[in-house]
């Protein structure tokens, strides 16, 4: 049994008086594909944002790949991490956002090459070659010169995925990546996720309301409610035979809303 | 009958001085606007305080007084400036203070999601500012920068008070020598207006060029 790539230890996070995460602990193994489901406000997106260092934790510890994310060990003591440490840790992690967050003033290919050139010192030619491979993989190679404003939501999201992949993260976080898309565009993005899932050995955390996809995609499903993991297990167990009342109620509501399981 | 052609040459010379002042003042104003605007957003209190003090001081006192200070008071502490230097300094610092608030506001108008995207692709603070935030913010700044440049152009008229031979100064020369006010002051009115038009056309075409490809994204 190898060591977990993500180890979350009793983290809490509040926004004002609202406690989003309450002493949460969880572990993720390398290559594992995880689906995080639950009602909105349950804290699942916050976990991704914390792992991407977009939010800070109030207490607790996180280890990525055996190293503290928010702390530096010095003389046996854990001190708060500085920007330099965070930047080094971020190299292991990539994130795709619900609203794509492409750079609107840069062409598709420049969106993908910007970070590798700036943060990894990659020569432009090499970065562009790699970007074209990635764009090809997400089916966007023919739009390499287009500006984001000329793309559909699904196309933007596929570019955003290529942009995150360009940095070769070991862990990819997907935050409701299909929630902002028109229904007919969801499929093209899910297909890309599906390819990543089967063709790469990245660890993937997926926050989603696409229960059908979560079922097929995930090795393990975590059901969140009120900042805690209420239930976890294999997709079949969670979706076909949930044990907790809250999980049952949530899935019932989702199915009533017309989502396929 | 007055020999208008000679006087017209005088006014054209004045126009050149006004253009020179406007260009040099705008360059200084632009530099100050970015320095102080970015300074206002600094992580460090001392830099924020310095930038705020500069902005409040130069917005809060009259450009007329600032100019007299630069030209007549600075020599007492050993800094003697030519009228042109004093004019550029006063105009640049004054308009730069207004510009700084434009820079700050434009940077802050860029949505949080752009900053988050920068963190997610691991850009450093300065890299994010330089490659993602500023290029987008520049487009927001441009129209107001155009306004500021026109304000600066019109403010150049005050330098005639420290004997710099700009448009307004020359018009006064012509007026005192010919006794005619209508012709010289109508002429410079038209010239100021034409210069302002050139600035606003220039800024607008710059805006169009920079906005290319962004349609439908930005406001």
HADDOCK unambig.tbl for C-alpha pairs under 7 A between the chains (distance, minus, plus):
assign (segid A and resid 52 and name CA) (segid B and resid 120 and name CA) 6.44 0.50 0.50
assign (segid A and resid 54 and name CA) (segid B and resid 116 and name CA) 6.68 0.50 0.50
assign (segid A and resid 87 and name CA) (segid B and resid 122 and name CA) 6.21 0.50 0.50
assign (segid A and resid 90 and name CA) (segid B and resid 122 and name CA) 6.23 0.50 0.50
assign (segid A and resid 91 and name CA) (segid B and resid 122 and name CA) 6.92 0.50 0.50
assign (segid A and resid 94 and name CA) (segid B and resid 120 and name CA) 6.13 0.50 0.50
assign (segid A and resid 94 and name CA) (segid B and resid 121 and name CA) 6.95 0.50 0.50
assign (segid A and resid 95 and name CA) (segid B and resid 120 and name CA) 5.99 0.50 0.50
assign (segid A and resid 101 and name CA) (segid B and resid 113 and name CA) 5.96 0.50 0.50
assign (segid A and resid 101 and name CA) (segid B and resid 114 and name CA) 6.10 0.50 0.50
assign (segid A and resid 101 and name CA) (segid B and resid 117 and name CA) 5.95 0.50 0.50
assign (segid A and resid 103 and name CA) (segid B and resid 132 and name CA) 6.80 0.50 0.50
assign (segid A and resid 104 and name CA) (segid B and resid 214 and name CA) 6.41 0.50 0.50
assign (segid A and resid 105 and name CA) (segid B and resid 136 and name CA) 6.69 0.50 0.50
assign (segid A and resid 105 and name CA) (segid B and resid 214 and name CA) 6.26 0.50 0.50
assign (segid A and resid 115 and name CA) (segid B and resid 121 and name CA) 5.96 0.50 0.50
assign (segid A and resid 115 and name CA) (segid B and resid 123 and name CA) 6.58 0.50 0.50
assign (segid A and resid 119 and name CA) (segid B and resid 123 and name CA) 6.41 0.50 0.50
assign (segid A and resid 147 and name CA) (segid B and resid 213 and name CA) 5.86 0.50 0.50
assign (segid A and resid 149 and name CA) (segid B and resid 213 and name CA) 6.96 0.50 0.50
assign (segid A and resid 149 and name CA) (segid B and resid 214 and name CA) 6.09 0.50 0.50
assign (segid A and resid 149 and name CA) (segid B and resid 215 and name CA) 6.62 0.50 0.50
assign (segid A and resid 149 and name CA) (segid B and resid 216 and name CA) 6.49 0.50 0.50
assign (segid A and resid 149 and name CA) (segid B and resid 217 and name CA) 6.10 0.50 0.50
assign (segid A and resid 164 and name CA) (segid B and resid 121 and name CA) 6.70 0.50 0.50
